[in-house]
């Protein structure tokens, strides 16, 4: 694997107590190692380790070769497609999603454009997800979603809130938390799913401010799970149900 290929990988910020971890791209045979030291990230590209200085997700400043550091390891698997959907099929009690970004699509995203122009939408594109929710909640598994949003709302947040009624109709419990109501240090930098309070799937996007969803980086590491569970409980206790939420 060469340097260019290494730098295409989306890296994300983890709690500082996670010093070093690894994950494999399912089915590709590729194996990645990432080490976190504050804002330093290391991508193992065979004989060299590339460090990246990041201020936000997928925003990189520099790239240099550094010696590989050793530390506690945590296996993480990048799951996509059916493998990601199986996380819902295997859940017994709850699938919980935290969203912390204010934008997920570019300004020319067709459903967003239709919303802003007041045009009708059949929402056919949304049916696969709604069917997933119906199937999951139909088995007695809760699907809960908390969105941490900036106030005043941007166009995407207004659009997502408009569409969220369909999530609720399908069985989701969708709640909102204005960003100013929670300390930055009480949140994670990235989105994730937590299944049954025991399996964490960090959301992986392509590089860029509105990078396409790639899959989930999955771990059952007890320290990471406990940290994410604490964030979940804190956010959920402060969040406002969609039916009661109006932009402050």
Secondary structure as GFF3:
##gff-version 3
##sequence-region A 1 248
A	DSSP	alpha_helix	3	7	.	.	.	ID=ss1
A	DSSP	beta_strand	20	25	.	.	.	ID=ss2
A	DSSP	beta_strand	31	37	.	.	.	ID=ss3
A	DSSP	beta_strand	40	45	.	.	.	ID=ss4
A	DSSP	beta_strand	48	56	.	.	.	ID=ss5
A	DSSP	beta_strand	59	66	.	.	.	ID=ss6
A	DSSP	beta_strand	75	79	.	.	.	ID=ss7
A	DSSP	alpha_helix	82	90	.	.	.	ID=ss8
A	DSSP	beta_strand	94	99	.	.	.	ID=ss9
A	DSSP	alpha_helix	110	116	.	.	.	ID=ss10
A	DSSP	three_ten_helix	124	126	.	.	.	ID=ss11
A	DSSP	alpha_helix	127	138	.	.	.	ID=ss12
A	DSSP	beta_strand	142	149	.	.	.	ID=ss13
A	DSSP	alpha_helix	155	170	.	.	.	ID=ss14
A	DSSP	beta_strand	173	178	.	.	.	ID=ss15
A	DSSP	three_ten_helix	179	181	.	.	.	ID=ss16
A	DSSP	three_ten_helix	184	186	.	.	.	ID=ss17
A	DSSP	beta_strand	192	195	.	.	.	ID=ss18
A	DSSP	beta_strand	199	205	.	.	.	ID=ss19
A	DSSP	beta_strand	213	219	.	.	.	ID=ss20
A	DSSP	alpha_helix	222	238	.	.	.	ID=ss21
A	DSSP	beta_strand	240	241	.	.	.	ID=ss22
A	DSSP	three_ten_helix	242	244	.	.	.	ID=ss23
###
